[in-house]
Amino acid sequence: MVDETKGAPPEPRRTKRGWIVAGVVAAVVVVAGIGAWVWHEQPSFCNALCHSPMDAYVESYGAGDPGTLVTQHAETGKTCLDCHEATITTQVSEVMAWVSDSYPMDEDGQLLATGKEFATEEFCTSGGCHDMNEVVNATWGFEGNDEKYNPHSSHQDNAIECSDCHKVHETSTLYCAKCHDLQLPEGWEATNE
């Protein structure tokens, strides 16, 4: 029944309430999305949902082992995605491997990965992370046999890659110690190869 003395019927309150509910839902979605994006860039994300084979790698990130390269990266605030760029192609192949349970694993259930694709000079110097001239200049003075060596100024015609010594998630090895009697950096071991 319309009250003709007051004009048109009052607008229902539901319209206003609907906009408030929609605004609250949108705000929750935005905040959750931002939180998920921030979490996506943390090491804990890598093995939380999809990458169960990544447990050992995530554990090594926070272990504080001075012999692993990941420790130095973690101490400077670098996260997984600073080195492992999350391209669409990589993410699709990882989802496919996870869905099909076809991660390459060894008999102990560890992910088979050499890390060589991530520790080449080209990879380590890309994006301005490391400058080889600065690395060479900063590393003169490895002592052994009353001589001083620079492991980054190789007499091997640069046939040695960064990963021959620097192991990201495993104990690093001093490749030069195969031929030279050198003092090992803290936490490192002599190469067995």
Disulfide bonds with the S-S distance in Angstrom:
none
